[in-house]
């Protein structure tokens, strides 16, 4: 596991490269896209386990912090969806260059899934795109974070500062109103059946997208208030994602 900074000097991003644990197989890579805020804290261990699972299958894996999050540069209030989706593209290019890959796969969790999808709209080098419990509509996501109550524009969300600009971007985010990603395959993998997941699947399939859909029931919630600060590790779902990225069984 190698820690390093990449991107521009004005907007440095912290990256963690997990090299493959096996040699001799096909060269392939995966970029993991974090959720944000409280979900980032709860998901950190799960994404590390996913990275380890993928390296055992011969993947180069890159985890990273978006600008203005985690240990990357920038103040918390500077984070935007536009910047973060651009950071995903930067991470893809970084892994391709460092591991000498022509294409990579993307795995995004919650808001990270939306960011991965936005980045994949503009790229031809995304092999597989896995959306894990994706945020489909930003407005619904914001209400969910506030327990169904109206969400304020800006301020603190479960202890993390969000700018008014980020809140406006989230209100406008709706994956069903965007073109299906250009990845060679898209998989939606979910821990529970929710209406918005089925709507996204059906919308993209109806517009010609090759979209797989796999529920792996996993009790828990990324935003359980009484579990704030704790971790959630849905191991069967993690193994299923790894299988989706390496369907040849390697």
C-alpha positions as CSV (number, residue, x, y, z in Angstrom):
1,X,0.0,0.0,0.0
2,X,1.6,3.3,-1.1
3,X,0.4,6.7,-0.1
4,X,1.1,9.7,-2.3
5,X,-0.3,13.0,-3.6
6,X,-1.3,13.5,-7.2
7,X,-3.2,16.1,-9.3
8,X,-2.2,19.7,-9.4
9,X,-0.1,21.6,-6.9
10,X,-3.1,23.9,-6.4
11,X,-5.5,21.0,-5.7
12,X,-3.5,18.1,-4.4
13,X,-5.3,14.8,-3.9
14,X,-4.3,12.1,-1.5
15,X,-4.1,8.7,-3.1
16,X,-3.5,5.2,-1.8
17,X,-2.3,2.6,-4.3
18,X,-2.9,-1.0,-3.5
19,X,-0.8,-3.1,-5.9
20,X,-2.0,-6.6,-7.0
21,X,-1.1,-9.5,-4.8
22,X,-0.8,-12.0,-7.7
23,X,1.3,-11.8,-10.8
24,X,0.9,-13.2,-14.3
25,X,-2.8,-12.4,-14.8
26,X,-4.3,-9.7,-17.0
27,X,-3.4,-6.1,-16.2
28,X,-6.4,-4.3,-14.8
29,X,-7.3,-1.6,-12.3
30,X,-10.1,-0.2,-10.2
31,X,-10.6,3.3,-8.8
32,X,-12.8,3.4,-5.7
33,X,-15.0,6.5,-5.2
34,X,-15.8,7.3,-1.6
35,X,-19.0,8.7,-0.2
36,X,-18.7,12.0,1.7
37,X,-19.3,13.3,5.2
38,X,-20.5,10.9,7.8
39,X,-20.9,8.1,5.2
40,X,-17.2,8.5,4.4
41,X,-16.4,7.7,8.0
42,X,-18.7,4.6,8.2
43,X,-17.6,3.3,4.8
44,X,-13.8,3.6,5.2
45,X,-13.2,0.1,6.5
46,X,-15.5,-1.5,3.9
47,X,-13.7,0.2,1.0
48,X,-10.3,-0.9,2.4
49,X,-11.6,-4.5,2.5
50,X,-12.9,-4.2,-1.1
51,X,-9.5,-2.9,-2.2
52,X,-7.8,-6.0,-0.5
53,X,-10.3,-8.3,-2.2
54,X,-9.6,-6.8,-5.6
55,X,-5.8,-7.0,-5.2
56,X,-6.2,-10.7,-4.4
57,X,-7.9,-10.9,-7.8
58,X,-4.9,-9.2,-9.6
59,X,-6.2,-5.6,-9.6
60,X,-4.3,-2.4,-9.1
61,X,-6.6,-0.4,-6.9
62,X,-6.6,3.4,-6.2
63,X,-8.4,4.9,-3.3
64,X,-8.3,8.7,-2.9
65,X,-9.8,11.7,-1.2
66,X,-11.6,14.3,-3.3
67,X,-10.5,17.9,-3.1
68,X,-11.6,19.6,0.1
69,X,-12.2,16.2,1.8
70,X,-10.2,13.9,4.0
71,X,-6.4,14.5,3.7
72,X,-6.5,16.2,0.3
73,X,-6.0,19.9,-0.2
74,X,-8.7,22.5,0.2
75,X,-11.1,23.7,2.9
76,X,-14.3,21.8,3.5
77,X,-16.5,24.6,2.1
78,X,-14.7,24.4,-1.3
79,X,-16.1,21.0,-2.2
80,X,-18.4,20.8,-5.2
81,X,-19.9,18.0,-7.3
82,X,-18.3,19.5,-10.4
83,X,-14.8,19.4,-8.7
84,X,-15.3,15.9,-7.2
85,X,-16.4,14.4,-10.5
86,X,-13.3,16.0,-12.1
87,X,-11.2,14.5,-9.3
88,X,-12.6,11.0,-10.3
89,X,-11.3,11.6,-13.9
90,X,-7.9,12.7,-12.5
91,X,-7.8,9.5,-10.4
92,X,-8.6,7.4,-13.5
93,X,-5.8,9.0,-15.5
94,X,-3.3,8.6,-12.5
95,X,-3.9,4.9,-12.1
96,X,-3.8,4.3,-15.9
97,X,-0.4,6.1,-16.1
98,X,1.1,4.6,-13.0
99,X,0.0,1.0,-13.7
100,X,0.3,1.2,-17.5
101,X,-3.3,0.5,-18.1
102,X,-5.5,1.4,-21.1
103,X,-8.7,1.3,-19.1
104,X,-9.9,0.9,-15.5
105,X,-13.1,0.1,-13.7
106,X,-14.9,2.4,-11.3
107,X,-16.7,1.5,-8.0
108,X,-18.6,4.3,-6.3
109,X,-20.5,4.1,-3.0
110,X,-23.5,6.4,-2.3
111,X,-22.6,9.9,-3.5
112,X,-19.4,8.4,-4.8
113,X,-21.5,6.3,-7.1
114,X,-23.1,9.4,-8.6
115,X,-19.7,11.0,-9.0
116,X,-18.3,7.9,-10.7
117,X,-21.3,7.9,-13.1
118,X,-20.9,11.6,-13.9
119,X,-17.2,11.0,-14.7
120,X,-18.0,7.9,-16.8
121,X,-20.3,10.0,-19.0
122,X,-17.4,11.7,-20.6
123,X,-14.9,8.8,-20.9
124,X,-14.3,5.8,-23.2
125,X,-11.7,4.1,-20.9
126,X,-14.1,2.9,-18.1
127,X,-14.3,-0.9,-18.4
128,X,-16.9,-1.6,-15.7
129,X,-18.9,0.8,-13.6
130,X,-20.3,-0.5,-10.3
131,X,-22.8,1.7,-8.4
132,X,-23.1,0.6,-4.8
133,X,-26.2,1.9,-3.1
134,X,-26.1,5.0,-5.4
135,X,-27.4,8.4,-4.7
136,X,-29.9,8.8,-7.5
137,X,-31.5,12.1,-6.7
138,X,-29.6,14.7,-4.7
139,X,-32.7,16.3,-3.3
140,X,-33.9,12.9,-1.9
141,X,-30.4,12.3,-0.5
142,X,-30.4,15.6,1.4
143,X,-33.8,15.0,2.9
144,X,-32.6,11.5,3.9
145,X,-29.6,13.0,5.8
146,X,-32.1,15.2,7.8
147,X,-34.4,12.3,8.6
148,X,-37.0,13.3,6.0
149,X,-37.2,16.9,7.2
150,X,-36.5,19.9,4.8
151,X,-32.8,20.3,4.3
152,X,-31.3,23.7,4.8
153,X,-29.1,25.4,2.1
154,X,-25.6,25.1,3.6
155,X,-24.5,24.6,7.1
156,X,-23.5,21.4,8.9
157,X,-24.7,18.0,7.9
158,X,-24.1,15.3,10.6
159,X,-21.0,17.3,11.7
160,X,-19.6,18.1,8.3
161,X,-19.8,21.6,6.7
162,X,-21.5,21.8,3.3
163,X,-21.6,25.0,1.3
164,X,-24.7,26.5,-0.2
165,X,-23.2,26.0,-3.6
166,X,-22.8,22.2,-3.0
167,X,-26.4,22.0,-1.7
168,X,-27.7,23.7,-4.9
169,X,-25.7,21.2,-7.0
170,X,-27.2,18.3,-5.0
171,X,-30.7,19.7,-5.5
172,X,-30.1,19.6,-9.3
173,X,-28.6,16.1,-9.3
174,X,-30.8,13.4,-10.9
175,X,-29.1,10.5,-12.6
176,X,-32.3,9.5,-14.3
177,X,-32.2,12.8,-16.3
178,X,-28.7,12.1,-17.6
179,X,-27.4,9.8,-20.3
180,X,-26.4,6.3,-19.3
181,X,-22.6,6.1,-18.6
182,X,-20.3,5.1,-21.5
183,X,-18.8,2.2,-19.5
184,X,-18.7,-1.1,-21.3
185,X,-20.9,-2.5,-18.5
186,X,-22.8,-1.0,-15.6
187,X,-23.8,-2.9,-12.4
188,X,-26.0,-1.5,-9.7
189,X,-25.4,-3.5,-6.5
190,X,-27.6,-2.7,-3.5
191,X,-27.8,-3.6,0.1
192,X,-31.6,-3.2,0.1
193,X,-34.4,-2.8,-2.5
194,X,-35.4,0.9,-2.7
195,X,-37.7,2.5,-5.4
196,X,-35.0,4.9,-6.7
197,X,-32.6,2.0,-7.5
198,X,-35.2,0.3,-9.6
199,X,-36.2,3.5,-11.3
200,X,-32.5,4.2,-12.3
201,X,-32.1,0.6,-13.6
202,X,-35.3,0.8,-15.7
203,X,-34.5,4.2,-17.0
204,X,-31.1,3.4,-18.2
205,X,-32.2,0.0,-19.6
206,X,-35.0,1.8,-21.5
207,X,-32.5,4.0,-23.2
208,X,-30.3,1.1,-24.3
209,X,-27.9,0.8,-21.5
210,X,-26.5,-2.6,-20.5
211,X,-27.3,-2.4,-16.8
212,X,-27.1,-5.3,-14.3
213,X,-28.9,-5.1,-11.0
214,X,-28.0,-7.2,-8.0
215,X,-29.6,-6.9,-4.5
216,X,-27.4,-8.4,-1.7
217,X,-29.5,-7.9,1.5
218,X,-27.3,-6.4,4.1
219,X,-28.9,-5.1,7.3
220,X,-27.7,-1.7,8.3
221,X,-27.8,1.9,7.1
222,X,-25.0,4.2,6.1
223,X,-26.7,7.0,8.0
224,X,-28.1,5.4,11.2
225,X,-28.0,8.3,13.6
226,X,-27.5,6.0,16.6
227,X,-24.6,4.4,14.9
228,X,-22.8,7.7,14.1
229,X,-19.1,7.2,14.0
230,X,-19.3,3.5,13.7
231,X,-18.4,1.3,10.7
232,X,-20.6,-1.0,8.6
233,X,-19.0,-3.8,6.8
234,X,-21.4,-5.8,4.5
235,X,-19.0,-8.5,3.6
236,X,-21.2,-10.5,1.2
237,X,-21.9,-7.4,-0.8
238,X,-18.2,-6.6,-0.9
239,X,-17.5,-10.1,-2.3
240,X,-20.3,-9.6,-4.9
241,X,-18.8,-6.4,-6.1
242,X,-15.4,-8.0,-6.5
243,X,-17.0,-10.8,-8.5
244,X,-18.7,-8.2,-10.8
245,X,-15.4,-6.6,-11.5
246,X,-13.6,-10.0,-12.1
247,X,-16.3,-12.2,-13.7
248,X,-13.6,-14.6,-15.0
249,X,-13.1,-15.7,-11.4
250,X,-9.5,-14.5,-11.2
